[in-house]
Amino acid sequence: MTIPLWIFLYLWIGIMSILSVVAIISAYMIMRFGLAGSRTVVITIFFLGLPAALILATIQYAYGVDWSQTITLFSVGTTTLY
């Protein structure tokens, strides 16, 4: 049984999209209903910067991967263990 690598890419994009939407909603709630202060702004910028950095790192890494490759599952290999 083989699974193409591009499936993992689409799953990761979906997970990161959900994370980004939740982060934006949370940041809006923090800024709207949170305490007014510089610490709140710094925490919000960090909270939004982390998913942005992950997305940029994923895009950079994705350019170097051959997405036509497959992963073989549930097969016995012929490689020796010594």
VEXLUM-359233 format. One record per residue: residue in one letter; x, y, z of N, C-alpha, C in turn. Coordinates in Angstrom, 3 decimals. Each point is the difference from the previous one (the first is absolute). Example, Ala and Ser with C-alpha at 12.3 -4.5 7.8 and 13.67 -1.06 7.14 Angstrom:
2
<site res="A" n_east="13.190" n_north="-5.690" n_up="7.800" ca_east="-0.890" ca_north="1.190" ca_up="0.000" c_east="0.900" c_north="1.200" c_up="0.000"/>
<site res="S" n_east="-0.350" n_north="1.050" n_up="-0.720" ca_east="0.820" ca_north="1.190" ca_up="0.060" c_east="-0.770" c_north="1.090" c_up="0.730"/>
This chain:
82
<site res="M" n_east="0.855" n_north="-1.173" n_up="0.000" ca_east="-0.855" ca_north="1.173" ca_up="0.000" c_east="0.901" c_north="1.237" c_up="0.000"/>
<site res="T" n_east="-0.196" n_north="0.855" n_up="-0.977" ca_east="0.806" ca_north="1.210" ca_up="-0.088" c_east="-0.884" c_north="1.236" c_up="0.110"/>
<site res="I" n_east="0.543" n_north="1.016" n_up="0.634" ca_east="-0.706" ca_north="1.273" ca_up="0.167" c_east="0.870" c_north="1.086" c_up="-0.628"/>
<site res="P" n_east="-0.560" n_north="0.786" n_up="-0.925" ca_east="0.788" ca_north="1.091" ca_up="-0.585" c_east="0.297" c_north="1.087" c_up="1.037"/>
<site res="L" n_east="1.156" n_north="0.630" n_up="-0.137" ca_east="0.397" ca_north="1.042" ca_up="0.949" c_east="-0.886" c_north="1.236" c_up="-0.080"/>
<site res="W" n_east="-0.587" n_north="0.278" n_up="-1.166" ca_east="-0.805" ca_north="1.213" ca_up="-0.132" c_east="-1.220" c_north="-0.035" c_up="0.904"/>
<site res="I" n_east="-0.447" n_north="-1.182" n_up="0.408" ca_east="-1.129" ca_north="-0.086" ca_up="0.941" c_east="0.396" c_north="0.617" c_up="1.339"/>
<site res="F" n_east="1.222" n_north="-0.261" n_up="0.446" ca_east="0.471" ca_north="0.587" ca_up="1.254" c_east="0.125" c_north="1.516" c_up="-0.109"/>
<site res="L" n_east="0.386" n_north="0.474" n_up="-1.180" ca_east="0.079" ca_north="1.445" ca_up="-0.218" c_east="-1.377" c_north="0.637" c_up="0.144"/>
<site res="Y" n_east="-1.019" n_north="-0.588" n_up="-0.620" ca_east="-1.350" ca_north="0.560" ca_up="0.100" c_east="-0.553" c_north="-0.087" c_up="1.420"/>
<site res="L" n_east="0.314" n_north="-1.082" n_up="0.711" ca_east="-0.423" ca_north="-0.096" ca_up="1.400" c_east="0.665" c_north="1.095" c_up="0.838"/>
<site res="W" n_east="1.287" n_north="0.233" n_up="-0.214" ca_east="0.721" ca_north="1.036" ca_up="0.745" c_east="-0.550" c_north="1.382" c_up="-0.321"/>
<site res="I" n_east="-0.303" n_north="0.253" n_up="-1.278" ca_east="-0.580" ca_north="1.290" ca_up="-0.385" c_east="-1.349" c_north="0.194" c_up="0.684"/>
<site res="G" n_east="-0.804" n_north="-1.057" n_up="0.075" ca_east="-1.294" ca_north="0.092" ca_up="0.681" c_east="0.144" c_north="0.289" c_up="1.482"/>
<site res="I" n_east="0.929" n_north="-0.690" n_up="0.647" ca_east="0.225" ca_north="0.222" ca_up="1.429" c_east="0.497" c_north="1.419" c_up="0.251"/>
<site res="M" n_east="0.932" n_north="0.469" n_up="-0.824" ca_east="0.525" ca_north="1.351" ca_up="0.168" c_east="-1.059" c_north="1.059" c_up="-0.301"/>
<site res="S" n_east="-0.905" n_north="-0.286" n_up="-0.923" ca_east="-1.082" ca_north="0.946" ca_up="-0.294" c_east="-0.939" c_north="0.132" c_up="1.191"/>
<site res="I" n_east="-0.346" n_north="-1.128" n_up="0.593" ca_east="-0.867" ca_north="0.027" ca_up="1.184" c_east="0.695" c_north="0.738" c_up="1.144"/>
<site res="L" n_east="1.285" n_north="-0.283" n_up="0.214" ca_east="0.758" ca_north="0.683" ca_up="1.044" c_east="0.043" c_north="1.505" c_up="-0.238"/>
<site res="S" n_east="0.183" n_north="0.401" n_up="-1.240" ca_east="0.068" ca_north="1.431" ca_up="-0.315" c_east="-1.325" c_north="0.697" c_up="0.250"/>
<site res="V" n_east="-1.094" n_north="-0.631" n_up="-0.390" ca_east="-1.322" ca_north="0.601" ca_up="0.227" c_east="-0.270" c_north="0.134" c_up="1.494"/>
<site res="V" n_east="0.297" n_north="-1.040" n_up="0.759" ca_east="-0.214" ca_north="0.044" ca_up="1.447" c_east="0.907" c_north="1.050" c_up="0.644"/>
<site res="A" n_east="1.231" n_north="0.125" n_up="-0.475" ca_east="0.917" ca_north="1.004" ca_up="0.553" c_east="-0.496" c_north="1.411" c_up="-0.280"/>
<site res="I" n_east="-0.522" n_north="0.233" n_up="-1.191" ca_east="-0.519" ca_north="1.334" ca_up="-0.328" c_east="-1.228" c_north="0.322" c_up="0.844"/>
<site res="I" n_east="-0.892" n_north="-0.971" n_up="0.164" ca_east="-1.189" ca_north="0.220" ca_up="0.838" c_east="0.417" c_north="0.259" c_up="1.447"/>
<site res="S" n_east="0.958" n_north="-0.777" n_up="0.495" ca_east="0.471" ca_north="0.190" ca_up="1.375" c_east="0.671" c_north="1.358" c_up="0.175"/>
<site res="A" n_east="0.791" n_north="0.400" n_up="-0.983" ca_east="0.651" ca_north="1.310" ca_up="0.088" c_east="-1.027" c_north="1.121" c_up="-0.009"/>
<site res="Y" n_east="-1.038" n_north="-0.150" n_up="-0.784" ca_east="-1.062" ca_north="1.008" ca_up="-0.006" c_east="-0.658" c_north="0.084" c_up="1.378"/>
<site res="M" n_east="-0.278" n_north="-1.152" n_up="0.594" ca_east="-0.626" ca_north="-0.013" ca_up="1.321" c_east="0.929" c_north="0.591" c_up="1.060"/>
<site res="I" n_east="1.297" n_north="-0.279" n_up="-0.106" ca_east="0.958" ca_north="0.559" ca_up="0.956" c_east="0.026" c_north="1.520" c_up="-0.102"/>
<site res="M" n_east="0.065" n_north="0.507" n_up="-1.226" ca_east="0.083" ca_north="1.448" ca_up="-0.189" c_east="-1.318" c_north="0.695" c_up="0.332"/>
<site res="R" n_east="-1.106" n_north="-0.665" n_up="-0.241" ca_east="-1.311" ca_north="0.623" ca_up="0.223" c_east="-0.389" c_north="-0.020" c_up="1.477"/>
<site res="F" n_east="0.181" n_north="-1.155" n_up="0.653" ca_east="-0.506" ca_north="-0.164" ca_up="1.359" c_east="1.095" c_north="-0.138" c_up="1.055"/>
<site res="G" n_east="1.266" n_north="-0.014" n_up="-0.402" ca_east="1.096" ca_north="-0.156" ca_up="0.949" c_east="0.385" c_north="1.309" c_up="0.651"/>
<site res="L" n_east="0.967" n_north="-0.087" n_up="0.872" ca_east="0.511" ca_north="1.194" ca_up="0.663" c_east="0.772" c_north="0.856" c_up="-0.997"/>
<site res="A" n_east="-0.202" n_north="1.298" n_up="0.067" ca_east="0.714" ca_north="0.918" ca_up="-0.887" c_east="1.397" c_north="0.240" c_up="0.552"/>
<site res="G" n_east="0.995" n_north="-0.303" n_up="-0.791" ca_east="1.368" ca_north="0.219" ca_up="0.443" c_east="0.992" c_north="-0.518" c_up="-1.019"/>
<site res="S" n_east="1.245" n_north="0.365" n_up="0.217" ca_east="1.036" ca_north="-0.401" ca_up="-0.947" c_east="0.284" c_north="-1.498" c_up="0.066"/>
<site res="R" n_east="-0.156" n_north="-0.592" n_up="1.176" ca_east="0.230" ca_north="-1.429" ca_up="0.135" c_east="-1.008" c_north="-0.802" c_up="-0.813"/>
<site res="T" n_east="-1.237" n_north="0.461" n_up="-0.038" ca_east="-1.028" ca_north="-0.666" ca_up="-0.789" c_east="0.348" c_north="0.043" c_up="-1.485"/>
<site res="V" n_east="0.487" n_north="1.128" n_up="-0.457" ca_east="0.371" ca_north="0.141" ca_up="-1.411" c_east="1.183" c_north="-0.905" c_up="-0.338"/>
<site res="V" n_east="0.995" n_north="-0.063" n_up="0.875" ca_east="1.172" ca_north="-0.842" ca_up="-0.242" c_east="-0.398" c_north="-1.470" c_up="-0.043"/>
<site res="I" n_east="-0.825" n_north="-0.436" n_up="0.922" ca_east="-0.454" ca_north="-1.388" ca_up="0.023" c_east="-0.805" c_north="-0.320" c_up="-1.251"/>
<site res="T" n_east="-0.835" n_north="0.925" n_up="-0.434" ca_east="-0.801" ca_north="-0.213" ca_up="-1.200" c_east="0.880" c_north="-0.095" c_up="-1.241"/>
<site res="I" n_east="1.006" n_north="0.852" n_up="-0.098" ca_east="0.915" ca_north="-0.057" ca_up="-1.140" c_east="0.756" c_north="-1.323" c_up="-0.010"/>
<site res="F" n_east="0.458" n_north="-0.451" n_up="1.157" ca_east="0.675" ca_north="-1.295" ca_up="0.094" c_east="-0.951" c_north="-1.130" c_up="-0.367"/>
<site res="F" n_east="-1.237" n_north="0.093" n_up="0.473" ca_east="-0.997" ca_north="-1.035" ca_up="-0.248" c_east="-0.334" c_north="-0.100" c_up="-1.486"/>
<site res="L" n_east="-0.002" n_north="1.105" n_up="-0.717" ca_east="-0.245" ca_north="-0.019" ca_up="-1.443" c_east="1.277" c_north="-0.267" c_up="-0.796"/>
<site res="G" n_east="1.141" n_north="0.337" n_up="0.565" ca_east="1.265" ca_north="-0.197" ca_up="-0.699" c_east="0.426" c_north="-1.450" c_up="-0.087"/>
<site res="L" n_east="-0.340" n_north="-0.787" n_up="1.004" ca_east="0.390" ca_north="-1.406" ca_up="-0.007" c_east="-0.655" c_north="-0.775" c_up="-1.141"/>
<site res="P" n_east="-1.318" n_north="0.064" n_up="-0.190" ca_east="-0.573" ca_north="-0.685" ca_up="-1.169" c_east="0.519" c_north="0.555" c_up="-1.325"/>
<site res="A" n_east="0.241" n_north="1.298" n_up="-0.066" ca_east="0.540" ca_north="0.580" ca_up="-1.233" c_east="1.392" c_north="-0.560" c_up="-0.294"/>
<site res="A" n_east="0.821" n_north="-0.136" n_up="1.023" ca_east="1.338" ca_north="-0.566" ca_up="-0.183" c_east="-0.078" c_north="-1.466" c_up="-0.419"/>
<site res="L" n_east="-0.929" n_north="-0.753" n_up="0.575" ca_east="-0.170" ca_north="-1.399" ca_up="-0.389" c_east="-0.445" c_north="-0.127" c_up="-1.449"/>
<site res="I" n_east="-0.901" n_north="0.862" n_up="-0.428" ca_east="-0.468" ca_north="-0.045" ca_up="-1.386" c_east="1.139" c_north="0.345" c_up="-0.957"/>
<site res="L" n_east="0.779" n_north="1.026" n_up="0.312" ca_east="1.126" ca_north="0.368" ca_up="-0.861" c_east="1.064" c_north="-1.097" c_up="-0.044"/>
<site res="A" n_east="0.276" n_north="-0.634" n_up="1.131" ca_east="0.963" ca_north="-1.099" ca_up="0.027" c_east="-0.510" c_north="-1.194" c_up="-0.801"/>
<site res="T" n_east="-1.299" n_north="-0.265" n_up="0.073" ca_east="-0.587" ca_north="-1.093" ca_up="-0.767" c_east="0.100" c_north="0.268" c_up="-1.494"/>
<site res="I" n_east="-0.279" n_north="1.226" n_up="-0.407" ca_east="0.094" ca_north="0.350" ca_up="-1.422" c_east="1.438" c_north="-0.155" c_up="-0.492"/>
<site res="Q" n_east="0.952" n_north="0.468" n_up="0.794" ca_east="1.403" ca_north="-0.110" ca_up="-0.386" c_east="0.423" c_north="-1.467" c_up="-0.098"/>
<site res="Y" n_east="-0.422" n_north="-0.822" n_up="0.926" ca_east="0.362" ca_north="-1.415" ca_up="-0.016" c_east="-0.698" c_north="-0.732" c_up="-1.139"/>
<site res="A" n_east="-1.239" n_north="0.385" n_up="-0.304" ca_east="-0.788" ca_north="-0.700" ca_up="-1.015" c_east="0.610" c_north="0.120" c_up="-1.390"/>
<site res="Y" n_east="0.724" n_north="1.075" n_up="-0.262" ca_east="0.632" ca_north="0.151" ca_up="-1.309" c_east="1.120" c_north="-1.016" c_up="-0.227"/>
<site res="G" n_east="0.569" n_north="-0.543" n_up="1.044" ca_east="1.108" ca_north="-0.930" ca_up="-0.135" c_east="-0.383" c_north="-1.463" c_up="0.051"/>
<site res="V" n_east="-1.283" n_north="-0.306" n_up="0.067" ca_east="-0.449" ca_north="-1.379" ca_up="0.139" c_east="-0.572" c_north="-0.489" c_up="-1.327"/>
<site res="D" n_east="0.314" n_north="-1.236" n_up="-0.353" ca_east="-0.588" ca_north="-0.631" ca_up="-1.179" c_east="-1.327" c_north="-0.625" c_up="0.420"/>
<site res="W" n_east="-1.102" n_north="0.660" n_up="-0.316" ca_east="-1.318" ca_north="-0.418" ca_up="0.472" c_east="-0.579" c_north="-1.171" c_up="-0.787"/>
<site res="S" n_east="0.711" n_north="-0.478" n_up="-1.020" ca_east="-0.489" ca_north="-1.164" ca_up="-0.744" c_east="0.428" c_north="-1.310" c_up="0.657"/>
<site res="Q" n_east="0.854" n_north="0.062" n_up="0.996" ca_east="0.438" ca_north="-1.198" ca_up="0.714" c_east="-1.142" c_north="-0.585" c_up="0.823"/>
<site res="T" n_east="0.126" n_north="-1.262" n_up="0.346" ca_east="-1.010" ca_north="-0.666" ca_up="0.821" c_east="0.662" c_north="-0.602" c_up="1.231"/>
<site res="I" n_east="-0.818" n_north="-0.260" n_up="0.999" ca_east="0.438" ca_north="-0.679" ca_up="1.215" c_east="-0.647" c_north="-1.376" c_up="-0.003"/>
<site res="T" n_east="0.803" n_north="-1.028" n_up="0.159" ca_east="-0.508" ca_north="-1.361" ca_up="0.010" c_east="-0.269" c_north="-0.416" c_up="1.438"/>
<site res="L" n_east="-1.219" n_north="-0.435" n_up="0.248" ca_east="-0.403" ca_north="-0.455" ca_up="1.327" c_east="-0.310" c_north="-1.491" c_up="-0.031"/>
<site res="F" n_east="0.168" n_north="-0.644" n_up="1.108" ca_east="-0.371" ca_north="-1.398" ca_up="0.193" c_east="0.688" c_north="-0.939" c_up="-0.983"/>
<site res="S" n_east="1.276" n_north="0.210" n_up="-0.245" ca_east="0.740" ca_north="-0.938" ca_up="-0.838" c_east="1.271" c_north="-0.397" c_up="0.733"/>
<site res="V" n_east="0.437" n_north="-1.202" n_up="-0.248" ca_east="1.209" ca_north="-0.509" ca_up="0.626" c_east="1.163" c_north="0.330" c_up="-0.923"/>
<site res="G" n_east="0.946" n_north="0.715" n_up="0.514" ca_east="1.159" ca_north="0.373" ca_up="-0.796" c_east="1.037" c_north="-1.099" c_up="-0.044"/>
<site res="T" n_east="0.971" n_north="0.151" n_up="-0.884" ca_east="1.068" ca_north="-0.990" ca_up="-0.125" c_east="1.306" c_north="0.497" c_up="0.599"/>
<site res="T" n_east="-0.036" n_north="1.108" n_up="0.721" ca_east="1.208" ca_north="0.567" ca_up="0.585" c_east="0.409" c_north="-0.799" c_up="1.234"/>
<site res="T" n_east="1.280" n_north="-0.311" n_up="0.084" ca_east="0.488" ca_north="-0.712" ca_up="1.183" c_east="0.173" c_north="0.978" c_up="1.151"/>
<site res="L" n_east="-0.085" n_north="-0.497" n_up="1.207" ca_east="0.044" ca_north="0.841" ca_up="1.187" c_east="1.380" c_north="0.071" c_up="0.633"/>
<site res="Y" n_east="1.006" n_north="-0.586" n_up="-0.594" ca_east="1.341" ca_north="0.041" ca_up="0.587" c_east="0.966" c_north="0.724" c_up="-0.868"/>
